[in-house]
């Protein structure tokens, strides 16, 4: 158990909510960091704010980074979000919903805030199983970034060791949901959809919705976020 400060990347989605709950369960004083980066599913930021409060974050900050200036992704450009793709298709290649360098950018901001806070721990909800096509969700990337962070910062030069925690990286979506439920996460406060409606109602057809639905089905409990679809 730790009472040390930690920066937790919080998107407002299922995975990051679970990671925040895990960090809190380990006793960290959590500073949640979200990003308004021009994403089409910006409604997730409302969820992130509620989650930070519900899960006991010390502070929740939102950084503004306009990744739409580069585009290159269905999440940051006028490119259609893929819908109803079969598992076999999702398992191969890098999907158009990949945002170039997103996790590199996000971790850089988290690293800066960690230095200011005197925090030696950063938590991120990357997952290599469900999103195997995302290069910045792999264990190799996290390990390489951690090595870089311990070369690039004043605190590391002065003797601190920074740790990047990715507790979900080898878990299935069902395992992630079970872990969160055990920690009391209210998944009704999360939004995973890449193309949600104005009230955060999920489309039910994008890759993220399909993977989430499969996870809840395997756990055998209803997804509380689906209640938004009926309003």
C-alpha positions, -999 to +999 in steps of 0.1 A: +000+000+000+012+035-008+001+070+003+022+086-025+009+108-052+003+092-086-009+106-120-037+086-135-046+090-172-084+091-172-103+092-205-138+086-191-138+051-206-141+016-190-104+008-189-092+041-174-120+040-148-108+006-137-072+018-135-082+047-113-100+023-090-069+000-089-046+029-081-068+041-053-071+005-039-033+005-037-034+036-016-022+062-041-033+098-039-046+100-074-043+130-097-065+123-127-055+137-161-078+139-191-074+153-226-095+174-248-077+167-280-103+173-306-118+139-303-152+133-319-163+114-287-155+145-265-185+136-243-162+112-226-148+142-207-180+146-189-177+110-177-141+115-167-151+144-144-178+123-128-155+093-124-127+114-108-152+125-082-168+091-077-135+073-074-118+097-051-093+115-072-075+144-053-077+165-084-089+162-120-073+183-147-081+185-184-053+193-208-061+208-242-041+195-271-055+199-306-047+167-324-072+176-351-045+198-366-028+166-378-059+144-383-051+110-396-076+092-375-114+086-375-114+102-340-097+134-351-107+139-387-137+137-410-133+100-415-161+075-408-158+054-377-158+017-388-189-001-377-199-038-373-165-052-380-161-089-373-136-101-346-114-115-374-111-081-390-106-063-357-077-086-348-056-076-378-039-044-388-039-009-373-075+005-373-083+040-386-094+048-350-057+048-340-047+084-332-010+090-342+013+093-312-017+098-288-003+078-259+032+093-264+016+128-261-005+118-231+023+102-212+045+133-218+019+155-201+015+130-173+053+129-169+054+167-166+027+168-139+043+139-120+075+159-118+057+189-104+038+168-079+068+148-069+051+117-080+070+086-091+041+067-104+019+071-135-010+048-143-024+042-178-052+019-190-036+005-222-046-030-231-026-052-256-053-079-260-084-061-271-065-034-291-036-054-305-036-032-335-026-001-315+012+002-314+012+025-284-007+000-263+020-027-263+042-037-234+073-028-254+061+007-258+054+012-221+088-003-212+106+020-237+087+051-225+095+043-189+132+040-197+131+073-216+113+090-187+140+079-163+166+096-185+147+127-194+136+142-160+152+163-134+138+140-106+153+109-123+187+126-126+185+134-089+179+098-080+141+091-083+128+062-103+096+067-122+073+037-127+046+035-154+019+011-143-002-006-170-022-031-148-047-040-176-022-047-203-026-084-204-062-087-194-093-094-215-122-070-214-142-094-192-113-096-167-111-058-166-148-055-159-146-081-132-117-063-115-136-030-117-168-045-103-149-060-074-136-025-067-170-009-069-166+009-102-199+022-116-196+015-153-227+035-159-205+065-155-182+055-183-184+060-221-164+038-245-181+046-278-161+062-306-192+077-322-217+085-293-249+104-295-254+138-279-263+124-245-234+099-246-256+071-257-234+044-273-238+036-310-235-001-303-216-008-336-181+007-334-151-016-324-151-002-289-188-008-284-186-043-297-156-052-276-173-037-245-205-056-252-186-089-255-169-082-222-201-076-203-217-107-220-188-129-208-190-115-173-228-122-173-240-088-161-258-060-181-239-029-191-253+000-171-242+025-198-268+010-222-295+027-201-284+060-218-296+045-251-332+044-239-334+081-230 
